Amino acid sequence: MEFFLGRTQVNIMQKTNERFRIVKFPKVRHIYVELLRRGNKRNTIHAFIEMDVTTIRNYIRKVKEETGQSLSLTAYIAYCLGRALDKHKYIHAYRKGLSKLVVFNEVDIDIAIERKVKGSHAPVIPLTVRSANTKTFMAIHEEIRKAQQEDVGKSNQSLKLFLLLPRFLEEWLMKVFWRRYFNNPFLRNRSGGTVMITAVGMFGGGAGWGLPIANHTLGITLGGIGKKPVVINDEIKIREHMSVTLSFDHDIVDGAPAARFIDDFKGLIEQGYGLD
């Protein structure tokens, strides 16, 4: 590739340099960058908690040994989340204008998973699990596994068209879309559900929390898992605890209702709800 700077001809992307290399920034990530920019403007509060996931982890290991099937821990979290939000519907409401809230009966969960666009991994197009409050653990697990094998570039026609746009038109369309998107709760639901789950802990070992830039009324970041001693029936036992960050839109959710929701959500997971 060549261009002229004054009288000097400059050649780029053709020379080999041992210290670095220049690669193309994935165009699909432009969507993600704009979404993060919007998220930074929101009034978000975070809760950092630990959840005992020993029961579900033991269950997943047992199924793996007996059947060879690897069940998704994220799917189980989504399953319990759907049941908890069914009881606390205001936690995943969206604002409509200045004086109204849209409270959805169905819990539609966006789950950030690693998918493919033109053969490359791009975790920017989440899977939306619709009506998670009515689905079983296994049904959600199967949706996630199917989506992980899907090439989004082949299945999503609108994304394919977006990737073909010149940069100036791409920026204009994103500005128009995001302005409309954040002012329309029904479009937000159709495009991205009402809740977000992102699992960063699967890419590293040990305990640790993630601090997200949230765009949903409720965002859940699943961090690392570590072992720690706890007292159960006056005995010390080693249990597995997941570090979880819950991010709430403070314009809609206050501390007290958030705490009540967390208590119910955590209780479902720690008791192994629905595994029987």
N, C-alpha and C positions, 0 to 999 in steps of 0.2 A: 504494500500500500504506500503511495507517495503523495506528497503535497509540497507546495512551494511557500517558503517563508522569505519574503523579499526576493533576493536573487539566489537564495540557497535552496537547493533541492534536498528534502529530508525524507529518509526512508524509515518507516516504523513497522513493527510486527514481523520484520523479515530477519533481523539479526538475532543470533543466539547469544544470550547473556547468562553467565554462570550464576549471577547473584539473584536474579528474579526472572519472572516471565509475565507477560501481559495476556490476560484472558478476557473474554467477553462477559460482562455482567448479565446474568440471566434476566431476560425481559419480563418473565413472569413475576419476578420479585419486585417489580415496580408497584404492583398491586399491594404487596405486603408493606412496602415502605410507606405508602400513603395511608394505609390503615393504621400503622404504628404512630404516624404523625398525628392523626386524629385522636388516637387513644391517649396520647400524652396530655391532651387538653381536658380530660375528664376528671371529675372529683371522685377519686377511687380510694377506698379504705381496704386494708389487707388484714387478714387473720392468719397467723402461722401456728399450725397445730401438728400434733403427731397422732396417727391412727394405728391401732394394733391390727395388722393385717395377717396375723399368724394363721387364723382359721381359714381364710380364703386361700392363702399361699399353700397351706397343707393340702387343701382340697385340690388345688391345681396340680400339685405334685402327684397326688394319688391318682387322678385321672390320667396324667401323663404316663405313669407306671403301668396302669391297667389297660389303657387303650392306645397310647402313643400320641394322643391328641394334646396339643399345647393350647390351653384355654387362655384367653386374654384377661389379664388383671384389670386393664382399663375398661373392658366391657362390664366387669362386675361393678366397678366404681360407678359407671354410667347407670347401670341397673338400679343400684341403691339410691343414686342421686335422683333418678326419676321418681322413685317412691317418696323420697323426702320432700321434693318440690311439689308433689301432688298434695301434700299437707300444708305447704307454705308457698302458695302460688304467687304472692306478692313479691317474693324474692327474685322471680324471673320476669317481672312485668317490664314494659317499656313505656316511656313517656310519649304522650301524643299532645303536641303543643305545650302550652304553659300550665294548663289547668286539668289535664286528664291523664289517666294511666290506662293502658291496655293490659288486662290480666288474662293471660292465656291459660286455657284448661289443659292443653296438651303440652308436654315438656319435650321440646325439640333441642337436642344436644349436638353442638358442633364438636367433633373430636379431631384434633390435629394429628394426622398420621402421615407417615412417609409414603408418598405416592410418586408416580412417574409422569413426567411431561417430556415427550420426545425422547424417551429412553433415559432421561436424567432424573435423579431424585429431587423432588421439590415439595417440601412440607408446607405449602402455602394454600392448597386447596383442600379444606377439611371435608370430612364426611359428616353429613347431618343425619343423625338418627332421629327419625320422626316418631312422636308419641312414645318416647322411652318409658313413660310412666305406665304404659299398658303392655310392654314387651317383656319377655323372659330374658334371663341372663344369656341363655344359649342363642336366642334370636339376635341379640345385640352383638354377641361374639361372632356369629356368622356374617353379619353385615360388615364388621370391621375386617375380617379376614378376606372377604370378597373384594372390598375396596382396596386393600393393600396390594392386590394382584392386578388392579385395573390401571391402565394407562389413561390418565386424565386427558392428555392431548388428543387421544382418539375418541373418547366418549363425550367430551365437552366441546360442542361445536362453537359456542360463544367464546370460549378460551382460545380456540384455534384461530378464530377471526381476529381476536385482540392481539395475538402474537404477530400478526401480519401487518398491523398498523404502523405508520411512521410515528416517530417519537412525539412530534408536536400534536398530532391528532389523538394519540394515546393519552397525553396529559390533559387535554381539553375534555375528553370523554370521562376520565376518572374524576375530574373536578365536578362535572355535572352529575355523575352517578353518585358520588359520595355525599354531595349536598342533599340530593333527593333521598338517598338511603337513610341517613341519620335523622331525617325529619319524618320518616314514614315507618312506624313500628311494624306494619304488616309486611312491607318490603324487607325490613331487617329480618323478620322471622322467616320469610320465604328464602332469603338468600343465605342466612347464617344462623338460623335457629334462635333460641332464647338464652342458651347457656353455652359456655365454652369449657372444654377439658383439653389440657395439653399435658403430655407426660414426658417431662425432661429426665426423670430418674432412670428411664430404661437405657439411657446412653452412658451411664456411669455407675460406679458402685459406691456404697456407703450412704449415710444419711446426708441430707442437705436440702434446703428450700430453694425454690425458684421465685423470682419477683417479676411478674409479667407486666406488660402494658396491655390493659384490659379494654375491650370495646363492648362487651356484653354487660348486662346488669349484674350477672354473676359469672365469674371466671374461676376455674379450679386448675391449679398447677400441681401435678403430681411429681414430687421430688424423689429423693433417694430413699432407700430402705436400709435400716441398720438394726442390729440386735442390741437389746438392752435388758437388764434384769428388772423384773417387777414383782411385787408381792401379791400373790393370789392365794386366798384362804390360808394366810399366815405362812405361806411357803414362797421362797424365791424361785422364780422361773424365768427362763430366757425367752423373750418374745420378739417378734419382728415388728418394727414400727416404721411406717411411711411418713415422711415429712410432706405436709400438704399446705399449700397456700390458697386461701379463699379470698377472692377480690370482689368487692361489692361496689356498685354505683351508689355513692353516698347521697346523691340527689333523690334516690328512691328508697334505699334501705338504711335504717339506723342500727345502732349497735345491739340493742335488746332483741329485736326480731332476728337479726343475723345470728346472735348467740343461740337462740332457741332452735333455729334451723340447723346450725352446726351440731348441736347436741343430738338431734334426731338423726341427722345424716351419719355422724360418727357412730352412733349406736347401732344402726342397721349393718354397717360394715363389720364392726367388731364382734357382733353376735353371729355373723355368718348368715344373715337374712336370706331366705329363699334357697339355700343350698340343699335342703332336704328334698 
